[in-house]
Amino acid sequence: MNNKVLLIYTIAAIAATGGLLFGFDTGVINVALPSLRQEFQLSATAEGWIVSAVLAGGMAGSLLSGRLADTLGRKRINILAALIFVLGSIVAAVAPSANVLIAGRLLLGLAIGIVSFSVPLYLAEIAPSHIRGRLVTFFQLAITIGILASYLVGFAFAEQIEGWRLMFWAGFIPAAVLLGGMFFVPESPRWLLSKGRDEQARQVLARIHEADAVDREMTQIQAAVRDERNRQGDWRELFSAKLRIPLLIGIGIFFIQQFSGINAVIYYSTRIFEMAGFGSSTTSIMATVGVGVVNTLSTLVAVRFLDQWGRKPILYTGLIGTALSLSTIAAAFFFRESISPDLLRILAIGGVYVYIFFFAISLGPLGWLLISEVYPLRIRGFATSMGSSYHWFFDFWVSFSFPIMAATSLGSNGGIFMIYTAVVLFGLLFARFIVFETKGLTLEDIEKKWQ
């Protein structure tokens, strides 16, 4: 590995710390909930709000910061997100009541909403085209590592008095790492060229590309920027007829991703395992740690093969696998009265683990990758932030509704998981008729499709 490749991966690792915080601050509530229920005597609705506050904040953050990323730059918007992560971690950790905890999680969600579009956007714009899929998938890998870390932290502090506070304090550490690290990474060369800062853009490209590729990259990006300046875009262009396919991809990929039930599993797997008959909250948390391990290892598969196999084959594979595993979980709960408790637990935990594997190699990374690739440069910041907001909107309703539905017959008879299965089957049609292959194409090549 030469120095330039090493530098690219170092930059990606620093930026992807935003994904680690994304995963940690969304996943930690899963293992904190048993303690929080005892501390604050939570109703199902209050529990839904504590979980979903991050998602409401995420929706606001992704919507509000799109224009800021185009104005301030990709680097500075990530620094702003890191500052909000630090503040949100402190407020959540010291919260004296459920309402203050909700406020802290709203702040964390605001920061997560920012990084959920700004980090993939930054990585896509700074990465060489032949490894763009791999580098953007670093963000999803970091999310899974953050989720795993939150489960491990939860297991470590589960038996301590007010252990949930220590869980939230742990999120302060990666927030500080992101804040410090972002001061040392370069700005996106595409953003610099769009602002007329050509010499700075050339310096960045010279740091991350081989010498014979710098001029070629400069020429391609400058041509795209000139075209953007001749045809200034605004939010209305995203809804124009020629961008209908990118718009549908941005909405559809996150609708299927979220309504496949991923965050019902990520946020509530401890409860799912309790419903399946695991005896104690500690045992359920141990099983949940397994979810984090499978999630992380499976995402490594996506990092390794996404650029090699292409987007659509990976998507087809993942959708078929998630449909089969979700229907297995649904069947386990539906027939729970006629099968042994041991078989119920095996089907539940096995179904969840297999579901996580297929999701993590496909729908997980592809959502963030596709929205960072398919939009023209002149509206990429706004359009990517809007795509991210779809994620948070759908995520909010899935996460808010799960504890409420779980308290009804839909929870006991597996109906929730049949709903998720139906959405995944719809996703096969979406993959066939809407998604197109972007493997090996530069961002400028993709943009030419919409001109």
Secondary structure, DSSP 8 states (H G I E B T S, - for coil): --HHHHHHHHHHHHHTHHHHHHHHHHHHHHHHHHHHHHHH---HHHHHHHHHHHHHHHHHHHHHTHHHHHHH-HHHHHHHHHHHHHHHHHHHHH-SSHHHHHHHHHHHHHHHHHHHHHHHHHHHHHS-GGGHHHHHHHHHHHHHHHHHHHHHHHHHHTTSTTHHHHHHHHTHHHHHHHHHHGGGS---HHHHHHTT-HHHHHHHHHHHS-HHHHHHHHHHHHHHHHHHHHT---HHHHTSGGGHHHHHHHHHHHHHHHHTTHHHHHHHHHHHHHHTT--SHHHHHHHHHHHHHHHHHHHHHHHHHHHHH-HHHHHHHHHHHHHHHHHHHHHHHHTTTTS-HHHHHHHHHHHHHHHHHHHHTTHHHHHHHHHHHSS-HHHHHHHHHHHHHHHHHHHHHHHHHHHHHHTSHHHHTTHHHHHHHHHHHHHHHHHHHT----TT--HHHHHHTT-
